[in-house]
Amino acid sequence: MKTRQVGSAEFRDHCLELIAEINETRDTLIITQSGKPVASLAPLSEPSRRRSFLGALKGSVIHYDDPEAPAIDADAWNANR
């Protein structure tokens, strides 16, 4: 992985091309202003893949034979006091 420096004016003029180049070469770009480094542009280590929330809980629900039945006896909750 190489590091390359580019001035802020050049970065402004060629921003999209530089981003595409970084994505392809996986190099780091240091952006300078008046010769001093002010920012760094680097590729992500691995593009994040967000899981769809649709189906995210698939398989996590327990099957009940009688879903309307109480989970435990009322006596266990001391509900009859």
C-alpha positions as CSV (number, residue, x, y, z in Angstrom):
1,M,0.0,0.0,0.0
2,K,1.5,3.3,-1.1
3,T,0.9,6.8,0.2
4,R,0.5,9.6,-2.3
5,Q,0.2,13.4,-1.6
6,V,-2.0,15.8,-3.5
7,G,-2.8,19.4,-3.1
8,S,-6.2,20.6,-2.0
9,A,-6.8,22.4,-5.3
10,E,-6.0,19.2,-7.3
11,F,-8.1,17.2,-5.0
12,R,-11.0,19.6,-5.5
13,D,-10.7,19.5,-9.3
14,H,-10.2,15.7,-9.6
15,C,-12.1,14.4,-6.5
16,L,-14.1,11.7,-8.2
17,E,-11.2,10.3,-10.3
18,L,-9.0,10.2,-7.2
19,I,-11.6,8.3,-5.2
20,A,-12.0,5.8,-8.0
21,E,-8.2,5.4,-8.1
22,I,-8.0,4.8,-4.4
23,N,-10.7,2.3,-4.6
24,E,-8.9,0.4,-7.3
25,T,-5.3,0.7,-6.1
26,R,-6.1,0.5,-2.3
27,D,-3.5,3.2,-1.7
28,T,-3.8,6.1,0.8
29,L,-4.1,9.7,-0.3
30,I,-2.8,12.6,1.8
31,I,-4.4,15.9,1.0
32,T,-2.2,19.0,1.6
33,Q,-2.8,22.7,1.9
34,S,0.1,25.0,1.5
35,G,2.4,21.9,1.7
36,K,1.0,20.8,5.0
37,P,-1.0,17.6,5.4
38,V,-4.6,18.4,6.4
39,A,-6.5,15.2,5.6
40,S,-6.1,11.6,4.7
41,L,-8.3,9.6,2.3
42,A,-8.0,5.8,2.6
43,P,-10.0,2.9,1.3
44,L,-12.2,1.0,3.7
45,S,-10.6,-2.3,4.8
46,E,-13.6,-4.2,3.6
47,P,-16.8,-2.7,2.2
48,S,-19.5,-3.0,4.8
49,R,-22.5,-5.1,3.9
50,R,-25.5,-4.2,5.8
51,R,-27.9,-7.0,6.4
52,S,-31.4,-6.4,5.4
53,F,-33.7,-6.1,8.4
54,L,-36.2,-8.3,6.4
55,G,-35.6,-11.8,7.6
56,A,-33.0,-10.7,10.2
57,L,-34.9,-12.6,12.9
58,K,-35.5,-15.7,10.8
59,G,-35.2,-18.8,12.9
60,S,-35.0,-16.9,16.2
61,V,-38.7,-17.5,17.2
62,I,-39.4,-20.6,19.3
63,H,-42.3,-22.7,18.1
64,Y,-45.1,-23.2,20.7
65,D,-47.8,-25.9,20.4
66,D,-50.3,-23.6,22.1
67,P,-49.2,-20.0,21.7
68,E,-52.2,-18.7,23.7
69,A,-51.3,-20.7,26.8
70,P,-49.5,-19.0,29.7
71,A,-45.7,-19.3,29.7
72,I,-45.6,-20.5,33.3
73,D,-48.2,-21.4,36.0
74,A,-49.9,-18.5,37.7
75,D,-48.7,-19.8,41.1
76,A,-45.1,-19.3,40.0
77,W,-45.8,-15.6,39.6
78,N,-47.7,-15.5,43.0
79,A,-50.6,-14.1,41.0
80,N,-53.2,-15.5,43.3
81,R,-52.3,-13.6,46.4
